Amino acid sequence: FADHDTRERFVDSVQALTLEWENIPVELCQWLEQRRPLRPSSAVLRTLQDRLTQKQFLSSCSIPVPDFAEVQSVHQLHHAIKRLGLPLICKTAKSGYDGKGQWLIRQPSEIPQFEQILSTPSFGVRWIAEQVVTFVRELSVLVVRSGNGETRVYPVVENRHEQGILRDSVAPASISSGDAEAACELSVRAVAELQGVGIFCIELFQAQDGRLLINEIAPRPHNSGHYTLDACTVSQFEQQVRVTCGLPLGEVRLLSPAVMVNLLGDEVTVMMSGEGGRETFSTPGASVHLYGKRVIRPGRKMGHVTFTAPEREIAVASAQQFLSRVQNSPSAVPSPS
């Protein structure tokens, strides 16, 4: 990232730039956008790549988020616990994904372990503490926004996680039309407040009392949007190319209900071997996407399978049967606990 000659060669080879990962140095993005169009901008990246800064920004715009507090010392931790209560989830402000960089404090006996982390000078990491939300479901919305403020919004998706890793996504979500409209409006507002240009995934909690809270915003295509490759007129990836190149935004239309299932770790081997592969490829509406990763690790996303069907219930049933098959196979390796 810091080598000047590499930067120059790279920028000479492109006409426009975008992001596929939010942990790029902001300084590099500032340097790049002085030479080529970068969407989203370095200013948007600076806000979103730091969870604490992101939550502070959204809160300042009166956009609902889970209650949170900055934690950089034992004193701040105790203050956060007093104000937010337990259980409390502590996350690194930067980096971390798929459950990594998170520490859940369920009860007082678990506080000293995290105090030790905060008291280690060499650790040097900022943390954000968040109140654990009792939610009915986890949702996400893809928002595409052009340089002139034009937007496209994909259907609200319902997500299910296992051990912090996205397991599957169902489109459309099983929520009322009013809740779907509210989720879309909140997501569009958040991206507009950022003055974001690009494609964004807004992850939300629907709390037990009906409130919608923004958990996190990713300034890029998202795992929960992979279903758009098979179930929409224009995928999230094509939209990213369009908005990056200043082309007209594409139509957003769901062609059929869909369920996207991640292939985690050795599940890809189970799915592709013998009868497992034959059953998958013979399932109506099943589309297999393999990522070509050479190293298999427990919990690593190795690909995904999208199931489309005329009715949501049929797609869900096909996905559940597939998951049961790959998870219960004798050769399957359990995900990390």
N, C-alpha and C positions, 0 to 999 in steps of 0.2 A: 504493500500500500504506500510505502514512503519513498520508494525508489523513483527518482525524477525521470530517468530515461524510460523506465517502464510506463510511467504515467503518460509521457509524451507519445510514445509509440501507440499506446492504447487509444488516446484521444484522437490521434490522427487516423485511426481505423474506423471511427464511428461518426455518425451524424446527429444522433440523439441518444439519450441515456435514460435508463429506468432502474428500478431496484427489484431484486428477487429475495433480498435478505436485509433486515433493518439494522444489523450490527456492523455496518460500514462506517469507518471514521467520518464524522461530520466535516472535518477539515479537508479530507479528500473530496467530498461532494461539493464543498464550496469552491475548491480549485477547479473541479470539472465543470461546474455550471457557469463559470466565467468564460468557458470555451465552447460549450455545447449545451443545448437545451437538456435540462434534467427534470424529470417528472416522476415522483413528487420532488419538491425542492429540498435543499439542505435545511432550510428553516423548519419545514414540516418534519423532516427526519429527526432534527435535534429535539423536537417536542415529543415525538412518539417513541424514540428508541430508549428513553429513560422512563420507567414506569411511574416514578414519583413526579417527574415534571409533567408527564401526560395527565395523571390524575389531578394535579394542581391546576393545569390549564382547563380541563373539562369542568372542574368544580368552579373555577372563576367565571365560566360561561353559563353557570346554573344548569349544567347538564348532569343528570343524576348518575352517581357512581357509588360503589360501596364505601362506607366510612373508612378512612385511612389515616395514617400518621407516619411521619418520617421517623426512622429509627437508626441512629448512628452511635448510640451509647446505651449503657445499661439504664441510666436515668430515663432516657427517652423511651426505652422499652417498657419500664414500669409505668410511665405516664400513659403510654398507649394502651397497656393492659387495663389500667384503671378506667380509661375513657371508653375503650371499645369492648372490653370484656374478653372472656375466653369462650370458645376456641378462637384463636387468632392465627392468621397465616402471614408469615414473613417472607417476602420475595426480594431477591437482589434487584436493585433499581435497573441494572442493565444486564443484558445477555440472559441466558437461561431460557429453556423452552421444553415443551413436553414434560412438564413437572420438575425439570432440573432447576436448581437455584431457588428452591422453596423449602420452608421449614414451618411445619404445622405444630403449634403449641395448643394441645387439647386441654391440659390440666396444669395446676401449679407445679407439680413435681417435674414437669418438662422444661420449666423456665431456666433452671441453672445451666442446662446444656447450651441453650442459645446465648445466655449471658457470657459463657466462655468464648463463643465465637466472636461476639461483639468486643470482648476484652483482648482479643489477639491483635496486636498492632500490625502484624504482617498481613493480616487478612485484607484490610484496605478496601472494603466494599460497602457501598451505601445500600441500605435496606428500606423497604416500604412495608409497613404492617397494615393489614386489611382485616376488617371484620368479616368473619365467615358468614356468607349469605345463605340462608335456608331458601333454596330455590325450588320451583316446580320443574323448570326445564332450563337448559342452556340453548341459546339461540345465536344465529349469526346472520348478518346482512352484508352483501357485497354492494358497494356504491362506486360507480364510475363517475368522475367529474372532469370536465374539460376545462381548458384555459378560459373560456368565456362563461363558465359557471353552469353550463348545461350538464344535466345528470341523467344517469340510468341506474335503476335500482333492481337488483335481482330478488326473487322470492325469498321470504324468510325461511331459514333452514333450522332444523332442530338437531342438536348435536349431543352425542353421548361419549363420555370419556371413561377410560379405565386407567387408574394410577397416573393421572395427569396427561395421558396420551389420547388423542382423538381416536375413538373406536369406529364410530360410524356417523353419518349425516343423512338426514331425511329431508327431502324437498317435495312438497312444501311442508312446513311445520304444522303440527296438529294444534293450531291455535285459532281463535276467532278472527274474523275479518277485521274487527276493530283493533284487536291486539296486533295483528300483522301491520295494519296501517300505522299504528303508533310506533312500532319498532322501526319501520321504514322512515317515518318522519324524524324520529330521534337520530337515526343514523345519518340521514342527509344533513341534518342540522349540525351534527358534530363535524362532518367533513367540510361543510361550508365555513364553520367557525375557524377551522384550521387554514382556510383558503387553500385546501388541498387540490392538486391536479394529479390525476392518476387513478388507480384502482385501490380501494381500501376495503378491508374486512373489519366490520364492527362486531365484536363478540359481546353478547348481553346475557344477563341473568333475568329470568322472570321470577320475581319473588313470590312467596306464598300469598302475600297481600295484593298481588297483581301488579306491583310496580315493576318497571323496566329499568335496569341499571346497566350502564356500560362497564364491562369488565376490562376490555383492552381493544385497541385499534391497531391493526397491522397495515402498513403502507405498501401493500403488494398483493398479488394473488395469494389465496389461502387454501389450505388443505380441505376445509369445509366447502370450498367452491369447486372442487375437482369434478363434481357431478355435472357441471356446465359443459364439459367436453362432450357428453353423450346426450344430455337432456335439454339443451337450450339451443336456440337459433345461432347465438354468438357466444363463444366460451369466454371465461374470464381472461384467458391468455390472449385471445384475439383483441379483446377490449383494451388490454394493456398495450398492445402494439399500436392500436388505433390512437389512443390518447397520447402515447409517447410521440408519435409521428405527426400529431395535429390533424389526423383524419376524422371524419364524422364518426360519432359514437354509433355502435351497432345496436340493433333491435334486441331487447331483452324479452324473450318469450319462452316459457317453460313448455316444451313439447309433450312431456309426460311426467308423471311422478317418478321420483328416483331415490335410490338409497346408495350411498357411497360407503364402502367398507374398506378400511385400511388393512393391508397385509403387513403384519408385524412380525419381525424376526423370522423364525423358521416356518411360519405359516405359508410363506411363499413356496417353500420346498414341498410342503404337504399339498398345496393347491395344484402344483404343476406335475406332481408325480402320479403315475398310474391312473387309477379310477378317479382320483381327486380332480385331476385336470380334465378328464373326459366329462365328468359330471358338470363341472363349471362351464365348459365351453358348449355343452348341450342345453344349458339352462336358457330359456327364452329371455331376451332382454339383458343378458349378462355381457359386459364389456370389460376385458382384462387389460390393465395398464401396469407394466413392469418397468422399474426405474433403472435397471441395469447395474445396480450396486453390487460390487463383488464380495464385500464382506457382510456376512449376516451376523447381527447381534440381537440379543433379546430386546424387544421393544422398538427396534429400528424399523422405520417405515420403508418397506421394500417395494411397495407398489400398492395398487388399489383395484377393487372390482366395483363397477357401478351396475346396479340392477334397475332397469326401467320397466314400466308396466302401464297398462291402461288405467289401473286403479292403484292408489297409494298402498292399500292393504296387500295387494299381490306383490308389489315390489318389496315391502317390508318382510313378508313371509319368505320370499326367495333369499333375501339377505340373511334372515335368521337361520334358515336351513344351511346356508353356506358357512356361516360362522360356527354353527354347531359342528359341522363336518371338519373344519380345519382346526378348531380348538380341542376337539375330543379325539383326534387321531392319535394313535399310539406313538407316532414319531414327532408329535408337536412338542415344542419346548415352551414351558410357561413363560409369560411376560415377567419382567423383574418386579419384585414386591418392594 
